[in-house]
Amino acid sequence: MRRLTLGVFAVALMLSPWPTQAAAGRITGVIASVTEQPTPSMLVRSKEAGTREIRTDNNTSYTKWIIHKPMGQAARLDRKSLVVGRCVDVELRDKDGVLAKAVRISDEPSGGLYDPCKALR
């Protein structure tokens, strides 16, 4: 029974998407630059999509991307949390992939053990 459970867990782990894999309407990468004028935007460098400009607006939500720490910490952030070098997971709002609906921002140190963008650095 223990082997079966371990086998099922291993298969499920192999089939689950890795955090840096691109999903439809989603980009995971490192912030290369952030601009406020004329339109708030950021350049995100990812393995799958290269470097892309993604715009944000007042409807874009920002949350902390909690990888391994206790889930009880505050997760709400704002646009000021977009810092060059941070790993982000961006959910896109439109079909063109230009406007962000939600941005999850990792607070893990660059290149650290739990850095979701470790392979991109």
N, C-alpha and C positions, 0 to 999 in steps of 0.2 A: 504494500500500500504506500509505503514511504517513497519507493522508487517511482511509482506512478505519479504521485503528487509532485515530486521533483521534476519528472519528465514533462508534465503538463506545464509547470511553472517555467521551465527552460524554453519550451516551444512558445509560450505566450510572450516571454521576454524577447525572443528573437523576432517575433512578428510585430511587436509594438514599435511605433515610429520613434526614431531617435530625435532628441530635441532640436538638433540642427538640420533635420531633413525638411525640405520645403513641402508644404501642404498647399492645396488650392486656396488662394486668397490669403496667404500667410508668408511672411519673410522672417527668418531668424538670422541675425548677424550682429556685427559690431558697428556702433555709430562712428562714422568718419568725420562728420561735421554737423553743426546745428546752426541754423540761421533763423532770425526773427523777422527780418524785413526782406521784401515786401510782404511775403506770405510765410508764416511759420513752417519750416520744413527741416528735414534731416537727410543726410546721405547715409545709407546703411550698406555696409560691405558684407556680402554673404557668398558662400561657396556656390550655391545654385544659381543665384540671380546676378552675380557680379556686384557692382556698386549702383544703387538705385536711389533716386530722390523720392522721398515720401513726404507728402504734405500733411499737416495736422490742422485742426480747427477747434472751435469751442465745444464741439460734440465728441471730440476724441477723449477717450478715458485712459488714464494712466494708473497702472497698478504695479506693485512690487512682485517680481518673479521669484518666489520662494522655492528654492531647490531642496534644501536639506534642513533648514532651521525650523524651530517650532512654528507651527501654523498660527499661533495666537498673536503674532505681531501685526501691527497696523499695516495694511497693504495699499492704502490710497496714496497716490503721488500726484504731482502736477507737471506741467511742461518744463519747469525749472529743473526737474530731475533728469532731463536728457543731457548727458555729459559725454563728450567725446571719449571713446574707448570702452564704454559700457556695452554689455551684451543686451540686445533687445529681441523680443518676439513681437512682430507687428501683424495684427489682423487687419486686412484691407477692407475698405467699405465699398469701393466701386470696382467695376469689371476691368478698368484700365490699370488698376493696381497703383494708383497715385495717392489716394487719400486714406489715411489711417482711421480705422474705427476704434481700435484698442491697441495700446502699447504696454507690454509687460517688460519691466526693466529689472535686470538682475543686479543685485547688490554684492555679488561675489567678486573677490579680487581678480584682476586680469591674470590668466594663467594658473589660477588656483585650482585646487583639487576638484571643486564643484563648479567651476566656470563652465557654463553651457556652450560657450564659444571658444573653448580652449583650442580646438582644431583649426580655428580661423586665424589665430594669432601667430 
